Amino acid sequence: MTQLVCLNGHHVCNECDSKDITSLISLYCQNTSLIDPIQLATNLMNNAHFATHGSEHHYLVPAVLLTAYYNYKNQPELKREALEAALKRSSIIPYGFCAMNGTCGAGIGAGTFISIITQASPLSEKEWQMANLMTARSLERIARNGGPRCCKRDTFISLVTATEFLEELFGVTLEHTSRIRCPYFDKNAECTREDCIFFPNDLPKKKALLNKK
């Protein structure tokens, strides 16, 4: 079963649709020393083969957060294993999950990140709580900013929320772009433009929405 269909009516499975891009994400993340998750994500999304919308964003979020975190901690030996875990976990989140199940894959990706770095399990106490709290915070902000779907917007929201969460609960301050000006709006037919917090011409005015509780 899949929600992804081409113009000729052919169904494409989630794994095949995102396979080449997820390989690119893994390769790039394994070989960069950047600690800015926004810059990491933007560098990857600027690739010509990276879709405007798609399930690759579900892996992108935990991948760039793990990369920034382990680069910050100077623990490159832990990064490869963490990325493999993130890819495996994100691969089960299908395209269209945000509308069909009411749970955005980008928001889940932030929780996946916390789950991996804390080694959370179903039997964990504090770790279980933090992973779910991370997802909840991301999803609330995504929901408050409204639809229709935009994988770029929800990715940015999840990354900003995760960096704040890291600083608040872990004392880890990652470098990150403080003023995000989305360069992808012209590729998104459903872009809300001035109503989006990341639309270039309206960022200062709409920025308060991101922090709305």
Summary of the structure (lengths in Angstrom):
residues: 213
radius of gyration: 16.3
end to end distance: 36.1
largest distance: 50.7
contacts: 665
relative contact order: 0.13
helix: 62%
strand: 1%
